[in-house]
Amino acid sequence: MDEKFRVAKIVEREPDVNNLRQFLTNPNILAILGIRRYGKSIFSWQIFRNETFGYINFDDERLFGFRAKDFDLVLQAFYELYGNIDYIILDEPQNVERWELFANRSFNSLYGIQYKLLMLLVKMILKSGRSKDYLKRVKS
């Protein structure tokens, strides 16, 4: 087997968190958009590595059948596991039908939760294969 197939190349990246601070100062719903397998999940982990956050990946087959009404159970689990959290990261939320209702309800009422941001990682297949902006604000 050729050597190039045996060795994985790891590319170190540091997100420009200072550039993101303008979005993190107030409660926001943000989306990180990009092509498949481009590192959106890792990017979100890098941004919040020094914060207290809850993370759930809806690509996990054990969550098959998860419905929008089940989000309250996720919030309860986050608080039981981590106590007070500042951020919630939803990875691949499009796998949950009507997930945007939870996002809107949480943002509008803050659900009694003291978090600053609801991060939505949305898998997007872009025809061009690239995106100009690596971070876009989602307006409610």
C-alpha positions in Angstrom: 0.0 0.0 0.0 1.3 3.5 -0.8 2.6 5.5 2.1 0.3 8.4 1.4 -2.7 6.2 2.3 -1.2 5.1 5.7 -0.6 8.5 7.2 -3.4 10.9 8.1 -2.7 14.6 7.8 -3.9 16.7 10.7 -4.3 20.4 10.1 -4.2 22.5 13.2 -6.7 25.4 13.2 -7.5 28.0 15.8 -10.7 30.0 15.3 -10.5 33.7 15.5 -12.6 33.9 18.7 -12.0 37.6 19.1 -13.8 38.2 15.8 -16.7 36.2 17.1 -17.1 38.2 20.4 -19.6 40.6 18.8 -22.0 37.6 18.4 -21.4 36.2 21.8 -22.1 39.4 23.9 -25.9 39.2 23.6 -28.3 36.2 23.4 -28.3 35.1 19.8 -29.1 32.2 17.6 -26.2 31.5 15.4 -25.5 29.0 12.6 -22.2 27.7 11.5 -22.6 26.7 7.9 -20.4 24.8 5.6 -20.0 21.7 3.4 -20.1 18.2 4.8 -17.0 17.1 6.7 -15.6 20.6 6.8 -15.0 20.8 10.6 -18.1 22.7 11.8 -18.4 20.5 14.9 -14.7 20.8 15.8 -14.9 24.6 15.2 -17.8 24.9 17.7 -15.8 22.9 20.3 -12.8 25.2 19.8 -14.9 28.3 20.3 -16.5 27.1 23.5 -13.7 25.0 25.0 -13.4 27.4 28.0 -17.1 27.7 28.5 -19.8 25.6 30.1 -22.0 24.1 27.4 -24.3 21.3 26.6 -23.7 19.4 23.3 -25.9 16.9 21.4 -25.3 15.4 18.0 -28.5 14.4 16.2 -26.5 12.2 13.8 -26.3 9.6 16.6 -28.5 6.7 15.6 -29.5 6.3 19.2 -31.5 9.5 18.8 -33.6 8.1 15.9 -37.2 9.1 16.5 -36.2 12.1 18.6 -39.0 14.8 18.2 -39.1 18.5 18.9 -41.1 17.9 22.0 -38.2 15.9 23.4 -35.9 18.9 23.7 -37.1 19.6 27.2 -35.7 16.3 28.3 -32.3 17.2 26.8 -32.3 20.5 28.7 -33.2 18.7 31.9 -30.3 16.2 31.3 -27.9 19.0 30.6 -28.7 20.7 33.9 -28.5 17.4 35.8 -25.1 16.6 34.3 -23.5 20.0 34.2 -25.5 22.4 36.4 -25.8 25.9 35.0 -24.7 26.0 31.3 -24.0 29.1 29.3 -24.3 27.6 25.8 -26.2 24.9 23.9 -24.7 23.3 20.8 -27.1 21.4 18.5 -25.2 19.4 16.0 -27.1 18.3 12.9 -30.5 19.6 14.2 -32.1 19.3 10.8 -32.4 15.6 11.7 -35.2 16.5 14.1 -38.4 17.6 12.5 -39.4 21.1 13.5 -36.3 21.7 15.7 -36.6 25.4 14.8 -39.7 25.6 17.0 -37.5 24.7 20.0 -34.9 27.2 19.0 -37.4 30.0 18.6 -39.2 29.2 21.9 -35.9 29.0 23.8 -34.7 32.2 22.3 -37.9 34.2 22.9 -38.6 33.0 26.4 -35.0 32.0 27.4 -37.0 29.2 29.1 -35.7 30.3 32.4 -32.2 29.2 31.2 -29.2 31.5 31.7 -27.5 30.8 28.5 -26.2 33.4 26.1 -26.3 31.6 22.8 -28.0 28.8 21.1 -25.6 27.4 18.6 -27.1 25.6 15.7 -24.8 23.6 13.5 -26.6 23.1 10.3 -25.4 20.7 7.6 -25.7 22.5 4.3 -24.8 21.2 0.9 -23.6 24.1 -1.1 -23.6 23.9 -4.8 -20.5 26.0 -5.0 -18.7 23.8 -2.5 -17.7 26.8 -0.4 -19.1 29.6 1.6 -17.9 33.2 1.7 -18.7 33.7 5.4 -17.8 31.2 8.0 -20.3 32.5 10.5 -23.8 33.9 9.7 -26.4 35.3 12.0 -29.8 33.7 11.8 -32.6 36.2 12.2 -35.7 35.2 14.0 
